Each structure stands twice: as C-alpha cells, then as structure tokens.
Amino acid sequence: MFKKNIKKNEEISSQLSNKDKLNAAKLNNASIKEKIKRKRIKLGIILVILTVVIIAVSGFLITYLSNMKYKPYVKYEEKMKTYGFEKLYDNGSAKTTESVTKSEALKIALGTVLNTNEILSGIDTLENEYTNSLWVEFAKNSAITKEDININNCNDKVKYIDVISYFENCKLKFLTEQTVKDTEAKLKDIDKYTVEQQTAIKDMLANEIISKLSNNLKGDENIFKGQLNELVINFVEKYNTITLSGDKLNINPEKVPSNADQYPYTITTVDKSVYEIPFESEFSPRAMNAKDVYAYKKEYYPRIQKFSEEFFNTILNIDYRTISEEGLKQKIKSYFIFAPNEFAIKSYVKHVKDNEIVIEGKSKLQVPIIYYDGFSYRARLKLTFEIKQSKTKENLIYLDYLHVLKKTYTQNSYDLLVDYFLSTAIGSDNIYLKEVELYKAILDTDKCGITKEIDNETYFKQEEKQ
C-alpha cells in the first residue's frame, strides 16, 4: 500500500515537473521574443537616426556645395543694381541663383554694350510678338546671333557658351576699337568648342571678363544669373561702356573720393575734391544722390551732357559785335521746356552791346554728378571763362538777368563749380534745363569772385528775426 502511494506521488511529481518545465519554456520563449522585439525597436530607431543624419548631412553638403558654386558671384548683385542693369532681367531681379532665358541673355548683352534699358523703345509695340522680341530681332540684324530664336524657344534656358558668344559679338560689332586678345586657355574641354567659340573664350579670359574656377569651362551647362552678372560688370568696367564720352573709370585708390558710395562710379578726369562737395538739398525726404539717380535716369545722361555743355558754351562765349536778340534766342531755346525769357534776352543783348562785352569760356559736366535735391535735378558743371573786354563789371552773363538784383564780377577770369538746375517735361521723362540765375547755382559764393546786390527787404526781415 505504501509502495503504491509512493509511486503515485512520483507520477504526480513527474506531471508537475513537466508542467513547470512547459511554463518555464513558455516564459523563456516570451522573454526571447521580447528581447528580439526590443532589439528590433532599437534597430529601427538606429536606422531612423541614421536616415535623419544622412539626410541632414546630404542637405548640408548640397547647401554647402551650392553656396560654394554661387558664392563667387554674389558680389555682382549690388553693382547690377547700381549700374541700372538689374532692370534688364524680366523679373527685375539679379539674384545669383536664378536661371536665364535666351531672349533675356541677348537683351542684357545689348543693354550692357550700349548702356541702356530702353533700346528700340520707339518701335510700335504691336511688333512685340513676345517678351524681348524687339531685342532679339535687333540682335539678329546686328549679327550678334545667328540662332533662330522665336516665340517657341525664346524662354528656353541659355547655355554659358552661347552667352559668351553674344558678348564677344557685341564687342566686335559695337566696340571696334577694342582688340581681341589671345591667351592659353588651360581648360580640359576647350577642344569641344568651335573655333569662333574658342576665340571668344580666350579673349574673355585674357581680359578677365570671365573667371576660370575649374579645369572645365562647362559651357554646355545652363547659365545662372551670377555668371551673367559677372560678365556684365567685368565687361562694362573693362571697356568703360557706362561712362560718357570715353571717360575712364577711376580705379586708383588714391583718387577715389571719401564719399564714393554716393556715386555709381567716378572717372579719372574729375578730381576727388569735386566729388566730395556735398549735394545741395531743398527737400531731403525726396532727395536722391548721384548713385540713385544714375540707376533711374542713366539713359538721359548723354542728353544732359549735351544740353548743359552746349548751353553754357553758348552763354560763356559772347561778343558784342556779333550778338543779336534773335540769334541768342534761337541758340538757347531748345535747351528749355518753355521759351526763353524775352525780357532777359532783350535786356542782356542791349547790355552787351552798350558795354562792348566780350567773354570766352567753356563748360564741362562733372560726370556722373547728377542728383535730385528734392525739387529739381541738378548737374554739376565746371565753368571756365575770361572777361576779355567790358566797360562794366555788372551782369556779364545772360542768366544774371533772370533776377532783378545785380551781380558784380570782381575778377577777369573764373573757374566755377555750379550745380545747375534741370527739369523733366510734363508727361515725358526727357530732361531739360531750367532758366535760373547763375549765382543761385554756384557752390561756393563766398569765394567765387562774384557778389550779389543785397535785397534790402529780405535783409531787413532777417535783421528783425535776429
């Protein structure tokens, strides 16, 4: 009996042990699965982190490489605005990273060499089949390009090598006095270009119009605005296309004025002291310095130079033996919006004849000192003249008769700087001269050698205020 019980207990014990083992096995499997799950989660997290890191590093590298690509060209953006070429882009932006179309590139090449934003503006706009079409047709007629650019492909992106060719052809067409230079182009891809393209590349490199940043030109790639901006700025500064009458840009640090930031550029023939004389201001909130006016009105600078110099050359060269009322009127009337002052002409001609006045002189616009005083545009001119003969020292210049107070000339020769008054015509952007007495425009009246009669009424009013 006792043996049976022992055997039974052993069987129960054996059964319990197997159950425990099963439970233990189950627990063990669950533990293994949990560990595997945790490992998978950790691995997933690691993979996510690695993916984020890879994306971040890739983004950084892309941004870094992109910045490295564009960085050398960003400096040209401000000068594009200063020189007034930013407006040539269809969207009015010279942002380095933006792309350029074929029609835009031709427009900018022509605008650069001719220093204008308004070429062909007089042609009937009905002929303007697409944006920049007039510029494209002008370029074709001028042999700047032989491409069949039309309404269907005008907005295609333009290749770097094509733009180089446009600029080189503009140089050959419009700057005939400039020679084509040759240099060794250490470019691995130079042989892939045509003979004409290779000549253009070498000339551009020799004149430092384009820069060599790698061993390949990569001329078949689409140009971005930074590269085109470089071409524009280097081209105009090398060939002085933004100056008037062949003046050369001032690059000598010793001759650069302290206020050079107020000008679009300075030239070698104007002393820096002339640039450093402050602009006159009649209403400062609306005033614009020479740099601002240039970007806004540069197309009119040749006209301003012609009008101002010719007018002053007329009134600074007077001879009582040849002067006449009608003759003086005819000579000066085209320079003003309105007809010249009849009373001033009549009075001055009589004064010249009665006093046998003979004056010889010349004028010179001090380029590019044209600014806006808040009410009027002003042009700075240098007036040099000599009083060869006269029985009087009063009112020797025509403009003196535009004001009733007498001006007395205490010297026989003069070298004056004046900021003379200009005006735009109503309904037009054309600029003319204003008829204003000369004395009011003289920059340093205290030392000019000309005295003005005191207005007693004004003098006594000032005394009362004191």
MARLOKOL-308778 format. One record per residue (C-alpha): x, z, y; residue number from 1; residue in three letters. Coordinates in nm, 2 decimals, padded with zeros to 4 digits, always signed. Layout:
BEGIN
R,c1,c3,c2,num,residuo
R,X,Z,Y,NUM,Ala
...
# end
This chain:
BEGIN
R,c1,c3,c2,num,residuo
R,+00.00,+00.00,+00.00,1,Met
R,+00.28,+00.10,+00.23,2,Phe
R,+00.46,-00.22,+00.15,3,Lys
R,+00.16,-00.43,+00.23,4,Lys
R,+00.13,-00.27,+00.58,5,Asn
R,+00.50,-00.33,+00.65,6,Ile
R,+00.46,-00.70,+00.55,7,Lys
R,+00.15,-00.73,+00.77,8,Lys
R,+00.33,-00.57,+01.07,9,Asn
R,+00.62,-00.81,+01.02,10,Glu
R,+00.38,-01.10,+01.03,11,Glu
R,+00.22,-00.97,+01.35,12,Ile
R,+00.56,-00.91,+01.50,13,Ser
R,+00.66,-01.26,+01.40,14,Ser
R,+00.35,-01.40,+01.55,15,Gln
R,+00.40,-01.21,+01.88,16,Leu
R,+00.76,-01.32,+01.89,17,Ser
R,+00.67,-01.68,+01.87,18,Asn
R,+00.41,-01.64,+02.14,19,Lys
R,+00.66,-01.47,+02.36,20,Asp
R,+00.90,-01.75,+02.29,21,Lys
R,+00.64,-02.00,+02.38,22,Leu
R,+00.56,-01.82,+02.70,23,Asn
R,+00.93,-01.79,+02.78,24,Ala
R,+00.97,-02.16,+02.71,25,Ala
R,+00.68,-02.24,+02.94,26,Lys
R,+00.83,-02.02,+03.21,27,Leu
R,+01.16,-02.18,+03.17,28,Asn
R,+01.01,-02.53,+03.19,29,Asn
R,+00.83,-02.43,+03.51,30,Ala
R,+01.14,-02.30,+03.66,31,Ser
R,+01.33,-02.61,+03.58,32,Ile
R,+01.06,-02.82,+03.73,33,Lys
R,+01.06,-02.60,+04.04,34,Glu
R,+01.43,-02.64,+04.07,35,Lys
R,+01.40,-03.02,+04.03,36,Ile
R,+01.13,-03.02,+04.29,37,Lys
R,+01.34,-02.82,+04.54,38,Arg
R,+01.63,-03.05,+04.48,39,Lys
R,+01.41,-03.35,+04.54,40,Arg
R,+01.29,-03.20,+04.86,41,Ile
R,+01.64,-03.12,+04.97,42,Lys
R,+01.75,-03.47,+04.88,43,Leu
R,+01.46,-03.61,+05.07,44,Gly
R,+01.54,-03.40,+05.38,45,Ile
R,+01.91,-03.51,+05.35,46,Ile
R,+01.80,-03.87,+05.32,47,Leu
R,+01.57,-03.83,+05.63,48,Val
R,+01.85,-03.67,+05.83,49,Ile
R,+02.10,-03.94,+05.72,50,Leu
R,+01.85,-04.21,+05.82,51,Thr
R,+01.79,-04.05,+06.16,52,Val
R,+02.17,-04.01,+06.21,53,Val
R,+02.23,-04.37,+06.10,54,Ile
R,+01.95,-04.49,+06.34,55,Ile
R,+02.09,-04.28,+06.62,56,Ala
R,+02.45,-04.39,+06.56,57,Val
R,+02.34,-04.75,+06.53,58,Ser
R,+02.13,-04.72,+06.85,59,Gly
R,+02.43,-04.56,+07.03,60,Phe
R,+02.66,-04.83,+06.91,61,Leu
R,+02.42,-05.11,+07.01,62,Ile
R,+02.38,-04.95,+07.35,63,Thr
R,+02.75,-04.89,+07.39,64,Tyr
R,+02.84,-05.24,+07.28,65,Leu
R,+02.56,-05.38,+07.51,66,Ser
R,+02.69,-05.18,+07.80,67,Asn
R,+03.05,-05.29,+07.73,68,Met
R,+02.92,-05.65,+07.73,69,Lys
R,+02.73,-05.62,+08.06,70,Tyr
R,+02.94,-05.36,+08.24,71,Lys
R,+03.20,-05.60,+08.39,72,Pro
R,+02.92,-05.79,+08.56,73,Tyr
R,+02.70,-05.52,+08.71,74,Val
R,+02.92,-05.51,+09.03,75,Lys
R,+02.80,-05.85,+09.13,76,Tyr
R,+02.43,-05.75,+09.17,77,Glu
R,+02.47,-05.59,+09.51,78,Glu
R,+02.67,-05.88,+09.65,79,Lys
R,+02.40,-06.12,+09.53,80,Met
R,+02.15,-05.93,+09.74,81,Lys
R,+02.40,-05.91,+10.04,82,Thr
R,+02.46,-06.28,+10.04,83,Tyr
R,+02.10,-06.37,+10.00,84,Gly
R,+02.13,-06.53,+09.66,85,Phe
R,+01.91,-06.28,+09.47,86,Glu
R,+01.60,-06.46,+09.61,87,Lys
R,+01.70,-06.78,+09.42,88,Leu
R,+01.60,-06.63,+09.09,89,Tyr
R,+01.24,-06.70,+09.00,90,Asp
R,+01.16,-06.33,+08.98,91,Asn
R,+01.38,-06.23,+09.28,92,Gly
R,+01.60,-06.01,+09.07,93,Ser
R,+01.97,-06.04,+08.99,94,Ala
R,+01.96,-05.78,+08.72,95,Lys
R,+02.26,-05.84,+08.49,96,Thr
R,+02.09,-05.83,+08.16,97,Thr
R,+01.81,-06.08,+08.23,98,Glu
R,+01.81,-06.44,+08.10,99,Ser
R,+01.83,-06.76,+08.30,100,Val
R,+01.64,-07.09,+08.26,101,Thr
R,+01.78,-07.44,+08.31,102,Lys
R,+01.59,-07.51,+08.63,103,Ser
R,+01.70,-07.17,+08.77,104,Glu
R,+02.06,-07.24,+08.70,105,Ala
R,+02.05,-07.57,+08.88,106,Leu
R,+01.87,-07.42,+09.17,107,Lys
R,+02.13,-07.14,+09.20,108,Ile
R,+02.43,-07.38,+09.17,109,Ala
R,+02.30,-07.59,+09.45,110,Leu
R,+02.19,-07.29,+09.66,111,Gly
R,+02.54,-07.15,+09.62,112,Thr
R,+02.74,-07.45,+09.73,113,Val
R,+02.50,-07.53,+10.02,114,Leu
R,+02.44,-07.16,+10.10,115,Asn
R,+02.06,-07.20,+10.12,116,Thr
R,+01.75,-07.07,+09.96,117,Asn
R,+01.53,-07.34,+10.10,118,Glu
R,+01.66,-07.68,+10.01,119,Ile
R,+01.41,-07.96,+10.02,120,Leu
R,+01.15,-07.73,+10.18,121,Ser
R,+01.03,-08.02,+10.39,122,Gly
R,+00.92,-08.23,+10.09,123,Ile
R,+00.55,-08.24,+10.02,124,Asp
R,+00.47,-07.95,+09.78,125,Thr
R,+00.24,-08.18,+09.58,126,Leu
R,+00.55,-08.33,+09.43,127,Glu
R,+00.65,-07.99,+09.30,128,Asn
R,+00.54,-08.05,+08.94,129,Glu
R,+00.68,-07.72,+08.81,130,Tyr
R,+00.88,-07.43,+08.94,131,Thr
R,+01.21,-07.56,+09.08,132,Asn
R,+01.13,-07.92,+09.00,133,Ser
R,+01.24,-08.03,+09.35,134,Leu
R,+01.58,-07.87,+09.30,135,Trp
R,+01.61,-08.03,+08.96,136,Val
R,+01.53,-08.37,+09.10,137,Glu
R,+01.79,-08.32,+09.38,138,Phe
R,+02.04,-08.22,+09.12,139,Ala
R,+01.98,-08.53,+08.91,140,Lys
R,+02.00,-08.75,+09.22,141,Asn
R,+02.33,-08.58,+09.31,142,Ser
R,+02.47,-08.63,+08.96,143,Ala
R,+02.50,-08.25,+08.92,144,Ile
R,+02.34,-08.30,+08.58,145,Thr
R,+02.25,-08.59,+08.35,146,Lys
R,+02.02,-08.39,+08.13,147,Glu
R,+01.65,-08.49,+08.10,148,Asp
R,+01.52,-08.16,+08.24,149,Ile
R,+01.14,-08.18,+08.28,150,Asn
R,+00.82,-07.98,+08.27,151,Ile
R,+00.85,-07.94,+07.89,152,Asn
R,+01.20,-07.79,+07.88,153,Asn
R,+01.27,-07.65,+08.23,154,Cys
R,+01.21,-07.30,+08.11,155,Asn
R,+01.45,-07.33,+07.81,156,Asp
R,+01.74,-07.08,+07.83,157,Lys
R,+02.05,-07.24,+07.96,158,Val
R,+02.39,-07.23,+07.79,159,Lys
R,+02.70,-07.09,+07.96,160,Tyr
R,+02.90,-07.41,+07.93,161,Ile
R,+02.61,-07.61,+08.10,162,Asp
R,+02.62,-07.37,+08.40,163,Val
R,+03.00,-07.40,+08.43,164,Ile
R,+02.95,-07.78,+08.44,165,Ser
R,+02.68,-07.75,+08.70,166,Tyr
R,+02.90,-07.55,+08.93,167,Phe
R,+03.20,-07.78,+08.87,168,Glu
R,+02.99,-08.09,+08.95,169,Asn
R,+02.87,-07.92,+09.27,170,Cys
R,+03.23,-07.86,+09.37,171,Lys
R,+03.32,-08.23,+09.31,172,Leu
R,+03.01,-08.35,+09.49,173,Lys
R,+03.00,-08.13,+09.80,174,Phe
R,+03.34,-07.97,+09.83,175,Leu
R,+03.55,-08.29,+09.82,176,Thr
R,+03.85,-08.13,+10.00,177,Glu
R,+03.89,-07.88,+09.71,178,Gln
R,+04.13,-07.99,+09.44,179,Thr
R,+04.07,-07.95,+09.07,180,Val
R,+04.33,-07.72,+08.92,181,Lys
R,+04.46,-07.73,+08.56,182,Asp
R,+04.58,-07.43,+08.36,183,Thr
R,+04.65,-07.34,+08.00,184,Glu
R,+04.32,-07.21,+07.86,185,Ala
R,+04.41,-06.97,+07.59,186,Lys
R,+04.08,-07.00,+07.42,187,Leu
R,+04.03,-07.04,+07.04,188,Lys
R,+03.72,-07.25,+07.09,189,Asp
R,+03.84,-07.48,+07.37,190,Ile
R,+03.86,-07.79,+07.15,191,Asp
R,+03.49,-07.78,+07.07,192,Lys
R,+03.40,-07.88,+07.43,193,Tyr
R,+03.41,-08.23,+07.58,194,Thr
R,+03.70,-08.35,+07.80,195,Val
R,+03.49,-08.30,+08.11,196,Glu
R,+03.38,-07.95,+08.00,197,Gln
R,+03.74,-07.85,+07.92,198,Gln
R,+03.84,-07.97,+08.27,199,Thr
R,+03.57,-07.76,+08.43,200,Ala
R,+03.66,-07.46,+08.22,201,Ile
R,+04.03,-07.48,+08.31,202,Lys
R,+03.95,-07.53,+08.68,203,Asp
R,+03.72,-07.23,+08.68,204,Met
R,+03.98,-07.01,+08.51,205,Leu
R,+04.26,-07.13,+08.74,206,Ala
R,+04.06,-07.05,+09.05,207,Asn
R,+03.93,-06.72,+08.90,208,Glu
R,+03.57,-06.83,+08.93,209,Ile
R,+03.51,-06.71,+08.57,210,Ile
R,+03.70,-06.44,+08.38,211,Ser
R,+03.84,-06.46,+08.03,212,Lys
R,+03.71,-06.14,+07.85,213,Leu
R,+03.79,-06.26,+07.49,214,Ser
R,+03.97,-06.53,+07.29,215,Asn
R,+03.65,-06.73,+07.28,216,Asn
R,+03.45,-06.87,+07.58,217,Leu
R,+03.13,-06.87,+07.37,218,Lys
R,+03.00,-07.14,+07.59,219,Gly
R,+02.72,-07.23,+07.34,220,Asp
R,+02.56,-06.89,+07.40,221,Glu
R,+02.27,-06.85,+07.64,222,Asn
R,+02.40,-06.72,+07.98,223,Ile
R,+02.27,-06.39,+08.12,224,Phe
R,+02.24,-06.32,+08.49,225,Lys
R,+02.55,-06.11,+08.51,226,Gly
R,+02.77,-06.41,+08.41,227,Gln
R,+02.59,-06.63,+08.66,228,Leu
R,+02.62,-06.37,+08.93,229,Asn
R,+03.00,-06.37,+08.87,230,Glu
R,+03.01,-06.75,+08.90,231,Leu
R,+02.81,-06.74,+09.23,232,Val
R,+03.01,-06.46,+09.40,233,Ile
R,+03.35,-06.58,+09.30,234,Asn
R,+03.26,-06.94,+09.39,235,Phe
R,+03.14,-06.86,+09.75,236,Val
R,+03.42,-06.62,+09.82,237,Glu
R,+03.68,-06.87,+09.68,238,Lys
R,+03.55,-07.17,+09.87,239,Tyr
R,+03.40,-06.99,+10.18,240,Asn
R,+03.07,-07.16,+10.13,241,Thr
R,+02.88,-06.86,+10.30,242,Ile
R,+03.08,-06.89,+10.63,243,Thr
R,+03.02,-07.12,+10.93,244,Leu
R,+03.25,-07.40,+11.05,245,Ser
R,+03.51,-07.35,+10.77,246,Gly
R,+03.58,-06.99,+10.87,247,Asp
R,+03.77,-06.80,+10.61,248,Lys
R,+03.66,-06.47,+10.46,249,Leu
R,+03.87,-06.17,+10.57,250,Asn
R,+04.04,-06.02,+10.26,251,Ile
R,+04.33,-05.84,+10.44,252,Asn
R,+04.26,-05.46,+10.42,253,Pro
R,+04.44,-05.41,+10.75,254,Glu
R,+04.19,-05.64,+10.93,255,Lys
R,+03.88,-05.51,+10.76,256,Val
R,+03.67,-05.31,+11.02,257,Pro
R,+03.57,-04.95,+10.95,258,Ser
R,+03.21,-05.04,+10.96,259,Asn
R,+03.24,-05.34,+10.72,260,Ala
R,+02.94,-05.21,+10.52,261,Asp
R,+02.72,-05.32,+10.81,262,Gln
R,+02.82,-05.69,+10.77,263,Tyr
R,+02.77,-05.94,+10.48,264,Pro
R,+03.13,-06.04,+10.53,265,Tyr
R,+03.39,-06.06,+10.80,266,Thr
R,+03.62,-06.35,+10.89,267,Ile
R,+03.99,-06.38,+10.98,268,Thr
R,+03.94,-06.52,+11.33,269,Thr
R,+03.74,-06.23,+11.46,270,Val
R,+03.93,-05.91,+11.55,271,Asp
R,+03.81,-05.60,+11.37,272,Lys
R,+03.76,-05.42,+11.70,273,Ser
R,+03.49,-05.68,+11.78,274,Val
R,+03.31,-05.59,+11.46,275,Tyr
R,+03.34,-05.21,+11.53,276,Glu
R,+03.15,-05.23,+11.86,277,Ile
R,+02.81,-05.06,+11.78,278,Pro
R,+02.49,-05.27,+11.78,279,Phe
R,+02.26,-05.24,+12.07,280,Glu
R,+01.93,-05.07,+11.98,281,Ser
R,+01.60,-05.10,+12.16,282,Glu
R,+01.38,-04.95,+11.89,283,Phe
R,+01.58,-04.81,+11.60,284,Ser
R,+01.30,-04.77,+11.34,285,Pro
R,+01.27,-05.15,+11.32,286,Arg
R,+01.64,-05.24,+11.39,287,Ala
R,+01.84,-05.43,+11.13,288,Met
R,+02.22,-05.45,+11.11,289,Asn
R,+02.40,-05.78,+11.05,290,Ala
R,+02.41,-05.73,+10.68,291,Lys
R,+02.03,-05.70,+10.65,292,Asp
R,+01.96,-05.99,+10.89,293,Val
R,+02.20,-06.22,+10.70,294,Tyr
R,+02.01,-06.19,+10.37,295,Ala
R,+01.69,-06.25,+10.56,296,Tyr
R,+01.79,-06.53,+10.81,297,Lys
R,+02.11,-06.69,+10.69,298,Lys
R,+01.96,-07.04,+10.68,299,Glu
R,+01.93,-07.03,+11.06,300,Tyr
R,+02.29,-06.93,+11.13,301,Tyr
R,+02.42,-07.28,+11.19,302,Pro
R,+02.13,-07.34,+11.43,303,Arg
R,+02.20,-07.01,+11.61,304,Ile
R,+02.57,-07.10,+11.64,305,Gln
R,+02.49,-07.45,+11.77,306,Lys
R,+02.22,-07.33,+12.02,307,Phe
R,+02.42,-07.03,+12.16,308,Ser
R,+02.75,-07.20,+12.19,309,Glu
R,+02.62,-07.52,+12.34,310,Glu
R,+02.40,-07.34,+12.59,311,Phe
R,+02.68,-07.12,+12.71,312,Phe
R,+02.93,-07.40,+12.72,313,Asn
R,+02.68,-07.58,+12.95,314,Thr
R,+02.64,-07.30,+13.20,315,Ile
R,+03.01,-07.20,+13.19,316,Leu
R,+03.12,-07.55,+13.29,317,Asn
R,+02.97,-07.61,+13.63,318,Ile
R,+03.09,-07.84,+13.91,319,Asp
R,+02.91,-07.87,+14.24,320,Tyr
R,+03.00,-08.24,+14.26,321,Arg
R,+02.80,-08.33,+13.95,322,Thr
R,+02.53,-08.07,+13.91,323,Ile
R,+02.16,-08.15,+13.96,324,Ser
R,+01.83,-07.98,+13.90,325,Glu
R,+01.70,-08.23,+13.65,326,Glu
R,+02.04,-08.26,+13.48,327,Gly
R,+02.07,-07.89,+13.43,328,Leu
R,+01.71,-07.86,+13.31,329,Lys
R,+01.75,-08.14,+13.06,330,Gln
R,+02.07,-07.99,+12.92,331,Lys
R,+01.93,-07.64,+12.85,332,Ile
R,+01.56,-07.69,+12.79,333,Lys
R,+01.59,-07.75,+12.41,334,Ser
R,+01.76,-07.41,+12.35,335,Tyr
R,+01.45,-07.21,+12.46,336,Phe
R,+01.10,-07.17,+12.33,337,Ile
R,+00.95,-07.22,+12.67,338,Phe
R,+01.06,-07.44,+12.96,339,Ala
R,+01.35,-07.31,+13.17,340,Pro
R,+01.27,-07.11,+13.48,341,Asn
R,+01.21,-07.37,+13.75,342,Glu
R,+01.28,-07.13,+14.04,343,Phe
R,+01.61,-07.01,+13.88,344,Ala
R,+01.73,-07.37,+13.83,345,Ile
R,+01.63,-07.48,+14.18,346,Lys
R,+01.79,-07.17,+14.34,347,Ser
R,+02.11,-07.19,+14.13,348,Tyr
R,+02.18,-07.56,+14.19,349,Val
R,+02.14,-07.51,+14.56,350,Lys
R,+02.37,-07.21,+14.55,351,His
R,+02.63,-07.40,+14.36,352,Val
R,+02.63,-07.69,+14.60,353,Lys
R,+02.62,-07.48,+14.91,354,Asp
R,+02.92,-07.27,+14.79,355,Asn
R,+03.11,-07.55,+14.62,356,Glu
R,+03.13,-07.37,+14.29,357,Ile
R,+03.35,-07.49,+14.01,358,Val
R,+03.37,-07.30,+13.68,359,Ile
R,+03.53,-07.38,+13.35,360,Glu
R,+03.48,-07.19,+13.03,361,Gly
R,+03.39,-07.18,+12.66,362,Lys
R,+03.19,-06.97,+12.42,363,Ser
R,+03.23,-06.87,+12.06,364,Lys
R,+02.99,-06.70,+11.83,365,Leu
R,+03.15,-06.40,+11.66,366,Gln
R,+03.04,-06.47,+11.31,367,Val
R,+02.84,-06.31,+11.15,368,Pro
R,+02.74,-06.07,+11.42,369,Ile
R,+02.37,-06.14,+11.44,370,Ile
R,+02.14,-05.84,+11.42,371,Tyr
R,+01.80,-05.71,+11.53,372,Tyr
R,+01.77,-05.44,+11.80,373,Asp
R,+01.41,-05.36,+11.71,374,Gly
R,+01.26,-05.60,+11.95,375,Phe
R,+01.49,-05.90,+11.97,376,Ser
R,+01.75,-06.07,+11.76,377,Tyr
R,+02.10,-06.05,+11.91,378,Arg
R,+02.40,-06.28,+11.87,379,Ala
R,+02.75,-06.15,+11.97,380,Arg
R,+02.94,-06.42,+12.16,381,Leu
R,+03.28,-06.42,+12.33,382,Lys
R,+03.26,-06.59,+12.67,383,Leu
R,+03.59,-06.70,+12.83,384,Thr
R,+03.57,-06.86,+13.18,385,Phe
R,+03.76,-06.91,+13.50,386,Glu
R,+03.62,-06.95,+13.85,387,Ile
R,+03.82,-07.25,+13.97,388,Lys
R,+03.66,-07.27,+14.32,389,Gln
R,+03.39,-07.09,+14.51,390,Ser
R,+03.30,-06.98,+14.86,391,Lys
R,+03.11,-06.68,+14.73,392,Thr
R,+03.15,-06.41,+14.46,393,Lys
R,+02.78,-06.37,+14.41,394,Glu
R,+02.56,-06.50,+14.13,395,Asn
R,+02.80,-06.75,+13.99,396,Leu
R,+02.63,-06.80,+13.65,397,Ile
R,+02.28,-06.96,+13.61,398,Tyr
R,+02.14,-06.66,+13.42,399,Leu
R,+02.21,-06.44,+13.73,400,Asp
R,+01.91,-06.60,+13.90,401,Tyr
R,+01.67,-06.46,+13.63,402,Leu
R,+01.68,-06.13,+13.81,403,His
R,+01.65,-06.06,+14.18,404,Val
R,+01.94,-05.82,+14.21,405,Leu
R,+02.27,-05.98,+14.30,406,Lys
R,+02.57,-05.98,+14.07,407,Lys
R,+02.92,-05.98,+14.22,408,Thr
R,+03.22,-06.13,+14.04,409,Tyr
R,+03.53,-05.93,+14.14,410,Thr
R,+03.78,-06.14,+13.92,411,Gln
R,+03.87,-06.50,+13.89,412,Asn
R,+03.88,-06.51,+13.51,413,Ser
R,+03.67,-06.34,+13.25,414,Tyr
R,+03.68,-06.26,+12.88,415,Asp
R,+03.35,-06.11,+12.80,416,Leu
R,+03.16,-06.00,+12.49,417,Leu
R,+02.79,-06.03,+12.51,418,Val
R,+02.51,-05.96,+12.26,419,Asp
R,+02.27,-06.23,+12.38,420,Tyr
R,+01.90,-06.23,+12.31,421,Phe
R,+01.73,-06.46,+12.05,422,Leu
R,+01.37,-06.50,+11.96,423,Ser
R,+01.16,-06.66,+11.69,424,Thr
R,+00.88,-06.91,+11.77,425,Ala
R,+00.52,-06.81,+11.70,426,Ile
R,+00.41,-06.95,+11.37,427,Gly
R,+00.77,-07.05,+11.28,428,Ser
R,+01.09,-06.89,+11.16,429,Asp
R,+01.30,-07.11,+11.39,430,Asn
R,+01.52,-06.91,+11.63,431,Ile
R,+01.57,-06.99,+12.00,432,Tyr
R,+01.75,-06.83,+12.29,433,Leu
R,+01.57,-06.61,+12.54,434,Lys
R,+01.62,-06.65,+12.91,435,Glu
R,+01.76,-06.31,+13.00,436,Val
R,+02.01,-06.23,+13.28,437,Glu
R,+02.37,-06.23,+13.15,438,Leu
R,+02.45,-05.89,+13.29,439,Tyr
R,+02.20,-05.72,+13.06,440,Lys
R,+02.37,-05.87,+12.75,441,Ala
R,+02.73,-05.77,+12.85,442,Ile
R,+02.86,-05.50,+12.61,443,Leu
R,+03.09,-05.31,+12.85,444,Asp
R,+02.96,-05.35,+13.20,445,Thr
R,+03.18,-05.07,+13.34,446,Asp
R,+03.49,-05.27,+13.27,447,Lys
R,+03.36,-05.63,+13.28,448,Cys
R,+03.46,-05.71,+13.63,449,Gly
R,+03.10,-05.78,+13.74,450,Ile
R,+02.90,-05.54,+13.95,451,Thr
R,+02.52,-05.54,+13.98,452,Lys
R,+02.34,-05.46,+14.30,453,Glu
R,+02.16,-05.12,+14.28,454,Ile
R,+01.79,-05.13,+14.26,455,Asp
R,+01.71,-04.87,+14.54,456,Asn
R,+01.36,-04.80,+14.40,457,Glu
R,+01.50,-04.73,+14.05,458,Thr
R,+01.79,-04.53,+14.19,459,Tyr
R,+01.57,-04.30,+14.39,460,Phe
R,+01.34,-04.25,+14.09,461,Lys
R,+01.64,-04.14,+13.89,462,Gln
R,+01.76,-03.91,+14.16,463,Glu
R,+01.41,-03.74,+14.18,464,Glu
R,+01.42,-03.68,+13.80,465,Lys
R,+01.76,-03.51,+13.83,466,Gln
# end
